[in-house]
Amino acid sequence: MFKILILAYLIGFDPIETQRTFQMEETYSTMSECKANLLAQHPDQTYEVMREFVTDVEFHWDWLAAGCKNDETGETFIIEPTYPKGKPDELLGIELDIRELET
């Protein structure tokens, strides 16, 4: 079983101190299904799953990384935001080493 995990931080606060991993409800049988859902884009070129997440958490959290993970096999696929308008102020000077998403 594959699940989508999102590493996020509380907007306006220290991302290192407030980071938290969220799990989306839906699960998938294959990595291909999970990746297709994770990478699906809205017409404005944002990820659909991220729009759902940000809305669900009432715009209080922003994502640092998201991915598909199978806890049984350890298989993962991770994406990170690109910040085309520049990083938010609270992320300036912070480089995260995201190799694995944990629940």
RALIN-V751394 format. One record per residue. N is the residue number from 0. RES is the residue in one small letter. OMEGA is omega in radians with two decimals (NA if undefined). Layout:
N	RES	OMEGA
N	RES	OMEGA
//
This chain:
0	m	3.11
1	f	3.13
2	k	3.07
3	i	3.08
4	l	3.12
5	i	3.03
6	l	-3.06
7	a	3.08
8	y	3.13
9	l	-3.07
10	i	3.11
11	g	-3.12
12	f	3.14
13	d	-3.10
14	p	3.12
15	i	-3.10
16	e	-3.05
17	t	-3.10
18	q	-3.09
19	r	3.10
20	t	3.11
21	f	3.07
22	q	3.07
23	m	-3.03
24	e	-3.03
25	e	3.04
26	t	-3.02
27	y	-3.14
28	s	-3.07
29	t	3.06
30	m	-3.14
31	s	3.11
32	e	-3.12
33	c	-3.14
34	k	3.13
35	a	3.12
36	n	-3.13
37	l	-3.04
38	l	3.12
39	a	-3.06
40	q	3.01
41	h	3.11
42	p	3.13
43	d	3.08
44	q	3.02
45	t	3.14
46	y	3.13
47	e	-3.09
48	v	3.10
49	m	3.08
50	r	3.12
51	e	-3.14
52	f	-3.09
53	v	3.09
54	t	-3.13
55	d	-3.12
56	v	3.03
57	e	3.05
58	f	3.11
59	h	-3.08
60	w	3.03
61	d	-3.03
62	w	3.08
63	l	3.11
64	a	3.08
65	a	-3.14
66	g	3.04
67	c	-3.13
68	k	3.01
69	n	-3.09
70	d	-3.11
71	e	-3.09
72	t	-3.09
73	g	-3.13
74	e	3.14
75	t	3.02
76	f	-3.01
77	i	3.01
78	i	3.09
79	e	3.12
80	p	-3.13
81	t	3.12
82	y	-3.13
83	p	3.10
84	k	-3.14
85	g	3.13
86	k	3.00
87	p	-3.08
88	d	-3.09
89	e	3.12
90	l	-3.14
91	l	3.12
92	g	3.14
93	i	3.05
94	e	3.14
95	l	3.07
96	d	-3.05
97	i	3.13
98	r	-3.08
99	e	3.07
100	l	-3.13
101	e	3.02
102	t	NA
//
